């Protein structure tokens, strides 16, 4: 069912504004250590895990931006077991963007080859 509403999030943060971080490690506002690029990869499986505890449901579709690392992390963890498989869909906006960039590069390459 598509309601158009956000049903779950997982906020990962590397930032804490406190000056004396060492004295309050347990209440530290930061909850992620690692590169910013890995946040999506680490957060996606968490959202799929929440689906069982929060909504008593299983997400069977993954709508992504073409970054296979997050989807791979979800499938590798096999959160729902072998009985349920998650299917990957890509957002058309990202597909168009990637294709457009590739076509621009090809066009430039073709231009250069005609002058050589």
C-alpha positions in Angstrom: 0.0 0.0 0.0 1.4 3.4 -1.0 0.2 6.2 1.2 3.0 8.6 0.2 3.9 9.0 3.9 7.2 8.3 5.6 6.7 5.3 7.9 10.2 4.9 9.3 13.6 6.6 9.5 17.0 5.8 11.0 19.0 8.9 11.9 22.7 8.4 12.0 24.9 11.3 13.1 28.7 11.8 13.5 28.2 15.2 15.1 28.1 16.2 18.8 28.4 19.9 19.8 29.6 19.2 23.3 33.1 20.3 24.2 33.8 17.6 26.8 32.9 14.5 24.9 35.1 12.1 26.8 33.2 12.6 30.1 29.9 11.7 28.6 30.5 9.0 26.0 27.4 7.1 27.0 25.1 10.1 26.4 27.0 11.3 23.4 24.7 12.6 20.7 26.7 11.0 17.9 25.6 7.5 17.1 27.7 6.6 14.1 31.4 6.2 13.7 32.7 5.7 10.1 32.7 7.5 6.8 29.7 9.6 5.9 29.4 7.5 2.7 28.7 4.4 4.8 25.7 5.9 6.6 23.2 4.7 4.0 24.8 1.3 3.9 24.5 0.9 7.7 21.1 2.6 8.1 19.1 0.7 5.4 19.3 -2.7 7.3 18.2 -0.9 10.5 15.0 0.3 8.8 14.2 -3.2 7.5 14.8 -4.6 11.1 12.4 -1.9 12.5 9.6 -3.1 10.2 9.0 -6.2 12.3 9.2 -4.6 15.7 7.4 -1.3 14.9 4.9 -2.3 12.2 4.7 -6.1 12.4 5.3 -6.1 8.6 8.0 -7.0 6.2 9.3 -4.7 3.5 9.5 -6.6 0.2 10.5 -3.7 -2.0 13.6 -1.5 -1.8 13.5 1.8 -3.7 17.0 3.1 -4.1 19.1 5.7 -5.9 21.3 3.2 -7.8 23.8 2.8 -4.9 24.0 -1.0 -4.6 25.9 -0.9 -1.3 22.8 -0.2 0.8 20.7 -2.8 -1.0 23.5 -5.3 -0.8 23.7 -4.7 3.0 20.0 -5.4 3.3 20.1 -8.6 1.3 23.4 -9.8 2.9 21.9 -9.5 6.4 18.9 -11.7 5.2 16.7 -10.0 7.8 13.5 -11.9 7.0 15.2 -15.2 6.3 15.1 -17.2 3.1 11.3 -17.2 3.0 11.0 -13.4 2.1 13.1 -11.7 -0.5 13.5 -8.0 -1.0 13.2 -6.7 -4.6 15.2 -3.7 -5.7 13.6 -0.8 -7.6 15.5 2.3 -8.8 14.2 5.8 -8.7 13.7 6.9 -12.3 15.1 10.4 -11.6 18.5 8.8 -10.7 18.4 6.5 -13.7 17.8 9.5 -16.0 20.6 11.4 -14.3 23.1 8.6 -14.8 22.0 8.0 -18.4 22.2 11.7 -19.1 25.7 12.0 -17.8 26.8 8.9 -19.8 25.2 10.3 -23.0 27.0 13.7 -22.5 30.3 11.9 -22.1 29.7 9.8 -25.2 28.7 13.0 -27.1 31.9 14.7 -26.1 34.0 11.6 -27.0 32.3 11.5 -30.4 33.0 15.2 -31.0 36.7 14.7 -30.2 36.9 11.7 -32.5 35.5 13.6 -35.5 38.2 16.3 -35.2 41.1 13.7 -35.0 
